[in-house]
Amino acid sequence: MKRGKRLLLGLAVAAAAAHIPSEVSPTTLASSGGAFTPISLTAQQGGRNSISGNVFGESGRPLSDVYVELLDDVGNTISRTRASGGGRYSFYNIPNGQFKIRVLPYGTDYIEQTRAVSLIPVSAVPGSGSVSEQVDFYLRINVKAIAGPLYAPGTVFVQEVPEAAKKLYNKGVAELNDKKESEGFNSLRQSLEIFPTYFDALDRLGTEYVVRGNKDRCYFEAALVLLSKAVEVNRSSYSSSFGLGFSQYHLGLVDQSITNLQRAVLNYSKSPNGHLWLGIALKRAGKLEQAEKSLKRANELSKGKGANDVRWHLAQLYSEQKRYAEAVSQLELLLKQSDARDAEKIKQLIAQLRDKAAKSVKS
């Protein structure tokens, strides 16, 4: 009886084995130092392919410890690893097919990047041959994530910076983003002590001071020093040129402010604020024709949004030129957007200008 049971058990095992594929043991879709996903080779064709490469940052420097993922063709994550100290990553034992490699530079200022990879052996014999692909990544800085208060699109300024200064700069930017003002300012100042011509630090600290200038004149004075140096290092910067011109204007250095505001709008011609303040500075200097052009350009670029300052300064300019009807027109547009508190003052100005217009016609 016992012998019969053993015979039946043996037959059951044999029957089950008959349904097991010859390549039953799963292979591991492995990565160097990363996670893995077990995959049966019967589910995929091939399995000896590999993808490797390097991850570089600005100036071609290798980026270490950034995450690199292997994805299938619909974007599901198959495996993940970290780049080595030299920026190297690798994935092995990958089946044939279409894949994607994605770099996730968490905790850095770089932008995520993804590239498609095709692993199709050229051998005509099914299951033979393998593919090894080299896929390198050159990541771009996420400028908006670290942008200062006067940021405008433009060419990224590349500069060789000591690593210690770079770390302090990044620390300072992160602290400012976390609303830790004094800590952020201190970190940026320390980065400049290490590398006094560090453009990004000069520009960021200087422009942060500019936007605080209305609180205390000393901020404008500090910004003047920092941004003068920044412009020496990089004359193509909109933010440094504008911030310097803005500070000079508020410190009474009108002619110097015009020079730097003109440079600012040359560096980035689509800034309504740049043209507005250039127009204001030109008007204060008595260059009314040039001022009108700048103010009108600011009005065009603003497309009606935030154009109240433009209308106010155009009204003043037209009034100074005794173009009273045009001044009234600007104030009427301004009146539509003003709150009740300012509306009464604007109505009084409109009445005064209409009276002046009537008197000038009679004379």
Stockholm file with secondary structure:
# STOCKHOLM 1.0

chainA/1-363         MKRGKRLLLGLAVAAAAAHIPSEVSPTTLASSGGAFTPISLTAQQGGRNSISGNVFGESGRPLSDVYVELLDDVGNTISRTRASGGGRYSFYNIPNGQFKIRVLPYGTDYIEQTRAVSLIPVSAVPGSGSVSEQVDFYLRINVKAIAGPLYAPGTVFVQEVPEAAKKLYNKGVAELNDKKESEGFNSLRQSLEIFPTYFDALDRLGTEYVVRGNKDRCYFEAALVLLSKAVEVNRSSYSSSFGLGFSQYHLGLVDQSITNLQRAVLNYSKSPNGHLWLGIALKRAGKLEQAEKSLKRANELSKGKGANDVRWHLAQLYSEQKRYAEAVSQLELLLKQSDARDAEKIKQLIAQLRDKAAKSVKS
#=GR chainA/1-363 SS CHHHHHHHHHHHHHHHHTTSCSSCSCEEECBTTSCCEEECTTTSSCCCEEEEEEEECGGGCBCCSCEEEEEETTSCEEEEEECCTTSEEEEEEECSEEEEEEEECTTSSBCCEEEEEEECCCCSSTTCCCCEEECCEECCBCHHHHCCTTCCCCCCCCCCCCHHHHHHHHHHHHHHHTTCHHHHHHHHHHHHHHCTTCHHHHHHHHHHHHTTTTTCHHHHHHHHHHHHHHHHHCTTCHHHHHHHHHHHHHTTCHHHHHHHHHHHHHHCTTCHHHHHHHHHHHHHTTCHHHHHHHHHHHHHHHTTTTCHHHHHHHHHHHHHTTCHHHHHHHHHHHHHHSCHHHHHHHHHHHHHHHHHHHHHHHC
#=GC SS_cons         CHHHHHHHHHHHHHHHHTTSCSSCSCEEECBTTSCCEEECTTTSSCCCEEEEEEEECGGGCBCCSCEEEEEETTSCEEEEEECCTTSEEEEEEECSEEEEEEEECTTSSBCCEEEEEEECCCCSSTTCCCCEEECCEECCBCHHHHCCTTCCCCCCCCCCCCHHHHHHHHHHHHHHHTTCHHHHHHHHHHHHHHCTTCHHHHHHHHHHHHTTTTTCHHHHHHHHHHHHHHHHHCTTCHHHHHHHHHHHHHTTCHHHHHHHHHHHHHHCTTCHHHHHHHHHHHHHTTCHHHHHHHHHHHHHHHTTTTCHHHHHHHHHHHHHTTCHHHHHHHHHHHHHHSCHHHHHHHHHHHHHHHHHHHHHHHC
//
